[in-house]
Amino acid sequence: MKVIDTTIPDVKIIEPAVYGDERGFFMETWNQQKFEELVTGKPTSFVQDNHSKSKQGILRGLHYQTENTQGKLVRVVSGEVFDVAVDIRKDSTTFGQWVGVYLSAENKRQLWVPEGFAHGFYVTSDEAEFVYKCTDYYNPDAEYCIIWNDEEIKIKWPISGIGMPHLSQKDGQATRLKDNVCL
């Protein structure tokens, strides 16, 4: 496994070793010991796995929880997304900054989004299946959402020629970072 630093030190891109030939490929998608040694540097346990499927132009996020804060190890098993992590830790030197990475079934990359970050993604392929491990359980009562086009964060989403992204009702009613409860 290769770990790539991003502009925000706690957010990491993970490239698994992939062994392939004419029959297909094999890759290790999770190894507790390597993850703790190379990515977090501390004990990390996951308690929940999620899987979503979305069509092109869907934007999900930017979600986070103020209780049961979740670290997420995310990857795409079909299609491609532009995945984003926004630092919402008030005392962080990178507060309000974001990292965006293309994750796809083809590049097999994973992104580590630690606790203290809002997370979202935009589907760039016809459809995408997105899977992720969480370090804590989903708590809808403590969930918040930052609007995808917040003028202060200035995420450069790769919105295609199909127009505005498709949002859930919840994501469409999201508020700006400065109006949210941060960690």
C-alpha positions as CSV (number, residue, x, y, z in Angstrom):
1,M,0.0,0.0,0.0
2,K,1.2,3.5,-0.9
3,V,0.1,6.5,1.2
4,I,0.1,9.9,-0.4
5,D,0.0,13.1,1.6
6,T,-2.5,15.8,0.6
7,T,-2.5,19.6,1.3
8,I,-4.2,18.8,4.6
9,P,-1.8,16.6,6.5
10,D,-4.5,14.4,8.2
11,V,-6.3,13.5,4.9
12,K,-4.5,10.8,3.0
13,I,-4.8,9.1,-0.4
14,I,-4.2,5.4,-0.2
15,E,-3.2,3.4,-3.3
16,P,-3.4,-0.3,-2.6
17,A,-1.0,-2.7,-4.3
18,V,-2.9,-4.3,-7.2
19,Y,-1.8,-7.6,-8.7
20,G,-3.4,-8.3,-12.1
21,D,-3.1,-10.4,-15.2
22,E,-5.3,-11.6,-18.0
23,R,-7.6,-13.3,-15.5
24,G,-8.4,-10.1,-13.5
25,F,-6.8,-8.6,-10.4
26,F,-6.4,-9.0,-6.7
27,M,-5.9,-6.2,-4.1
28,E,-6.1,-5.9,-0.3
29,T,-8.7,-3.3,0.5
30,W,-8.2,-3.3,4.2
31,N,-5.3,-4.1,6.6
32,Q,-5.7,-2.9,10.2
33,Q,-2.0,-3.1,11.0
34,K,-0.8,-1.2,7.9
35,F,-3.6,1.4,8.2
36,E,-2.7,2.3,11.8
37,E,1.1,2.3,11.0
38,L,1.0,4.2,7.7
39,V,-2.1,6.3,7.9
40,T,-3.4,7.3,11.3
41,G,-0.5,6.4,13.6
42,K,-3.0,5.3,16.3
43,P,-5.5,2.6,17.0
44,T,-8.4,3.0,14.6
45,S,-11.5,0.8,14.5
46,F,-14.4,0.8,12.1
47,V,-17.9,-0.1,13.3
48,Q,-20.0,0.4,10.2
49,D,-19.7,-0.1,6.4
50,N,-21.9,1.7,3.9
51,H,-22.6,1.3,0.2
52,S,-24.4,3.8,-2.0
53,K,-25.2,4.0,-5.7
54,S,-25.7,7.3,-7.5
55,K,-26.2,8.5,-11.0
56,Q,-24.1,11.1,-12.9
57,G,-24.6,14.6,-11.6
58,I,-25.6,13.6,-8.1
59,L,-23.8,15.6,-5.3
60,R,-24.0,14.2,-1.8
61,G,-22.7,16.3,1.1
62,L,-21.0,18.0,2.7
63,H,-22.1,16.0,5.7
64,Y,-20.7,15.7,9.3
65,Q,-21.8,14.8,12.8
66,T,-21.1,16.8,16.0
67,E,-21.6,13.7,18.1
68,N,-20.4,10.3,17.1
69,T,-17.9,12.0,14.8
70,Q,-17.0,9.7,12.0
71,G,-13.7,9.0,10.3
72,K,-14.3,7.5,6.9
73,L,-12.3,5.3,4.6
74,V,-13.9,5.8,1.2
75,R,-13.5,4.1,-2.2
76,V,-15.4,3.6,-5.5
77,V,-16.1,0.1,-6.7
78,S,-17.9,1.1,-9.9
79,G,-17.7,4.4,-11.9
80,E,-16.0,7.6,-10.7
81,V,-16.6,10.4,-8.2
82,F,-14.9,13.6,-7.2
83,D,-14.5,13.1,-3.4
84,V,-14.1,16.1,-1.0
85,A,-13.1,16.5,2.6
86,V,-13.4,19.9,4.3
87,D,-11.6,20.7,7.6
88,I,-14.2,21.9,10.1
89,R,-11.9,21.7,13.2
90,K,-12.1,25.3,14.7
91,D,-8.6,25.2,16.1
92,S,-7.0,23.7,13.0
93,T,-4.5,25.6,10.9
94,T,-6.3,24.3,7.9
95,F,-9.9,25.1,9.1
96,G,-12.2,25.7,6.1
97,Q,-9.7,24.3,3.6
98,W,-10.6,21.3,1.4
99,V,-9.1,18.4,-0.5
100,G,-10.6,16.9,-3.6
101,V,-9.6,13.6,-5.2
102,Y,-11.0,11.5,-8.1
103,L,-11.8,8.0,-6.9
104,S,-12.7,5.4,-9.4
105,A,-13.0,1.7,-9.9
106,E,-10.2,2.1,-12.4
107,N,-7.6,3.9,-10.1
108,K,-8.7,1.9,-7.0
109,R,-7.7,4.8,-4.8
110,Q,-9.1,5.2,-1.3
111,L,-9.3,8.4,0.7
112,W,-9.0,8.6,4.5
113,V,-11.3,11.4,5.8
114,P,-10.6,11.7,9.6
115,E,-12.9,12.8,12.3
116,G,-13.4,16.6,12.2
117,F,-14.1,16.8,8.5
118,A,-17.2,17.4,6.4
119,H,-17.4,15.0,3.5
120,G,-19.1,14.9,0.1
121,F,-18.8,13.6,-3.4
122,Y,-20.0,14.4,-6.9
123,V,-20.6,11.6,-9.5
124,T,-18.7,12.2,-12.7
125,S,-19.4,8.9,-14.5
126,D,-22.8,7.6,-15.7
127,E,-23.3,6.1,-12.3
128,A,-21.0,5.2,-9.4
129,E,-21.0,2.8,-6.4
130,F,-19.4,4.2,-3.4
131,V,-18.4,2.2,-0.3
132,Y,-16.9,3.4,3.0
133,K,-16.0,2.3,6.4
134,C,-16.9,4.5,9.4
135,T,-15.3,4.8,12.8
136,D,-18.5,5.6,14.6
137,Y,-22.2,5.0,14.1
138,Y,-24.5,7.2,12.1
139,N,-26.4,9.6,14.4
140,P,-29.1,11.6,12.4
141,D,-29.8,13.8,15.4
142,A,-26.2,15.2,15.3
143,E,-25.9,15.4,11.6
144,Y,-25.2,18.8,9.8
145,C,-24.7,19.7,6.2
146,I,-22.6,22.5,4.7
147,I,-23.9,23.8,1.3
148,W,-21.9,22.4,-1.5
149,N,-21.1,25.8,-3.1
150,D,-20.2,27.7,0.0
151,E,-18.5,31.0,-1.2
152,E,-15.9,30.9,1.6
153,I,-14.8,27.3,1.0
154,K,-14.7,27.7,-2.8
155,I,-14.6,24.0,-3.7
156,K,-13.8,23.5,-7.4
157,W,-16.4,20.8,-8.2
158,P,-16.0,19.3,-11.7
159,I,-19.6,20.0,-12.6
160,S,-20.2,18.7,-16.1
161,G,-22.2,20.2,-18.9
162,I,-25.4,18.8,-17.5
163,G,-26.0,21.9,-15.4
164,M,-26.5,22.2,-11.6
165,P,-25.8,19.1,-9.5
166,H,-28.7,17.0,-8.3
167,L,-29.1,17.3,-4.5
168,S,-31.3,15.7,-1.9
169,Q,-33.8,17.9,-0.2
170,K,-31.6,17.9,2.9
171,D,-28.5,18.9,0.9
172,G,-30.4,21.6,-0.9
173,Q,-31.3,23.1,2.5
174,A,-27.7,23.1,3.8
175,T,-26.2,26.2,5.2
176,R,-22.8,27.9,4.9
177,L,-19.8,26.9,7.0
178,K,-19.9,30.1,9.1
179,D,-23.5,29.3,10.0
180,N,-22.8,25.7,11.1
181,V,-21.7,24.1,14.3
182,C,-18.0,23.2,13.9
183,L,-15.9,20.8,15.9
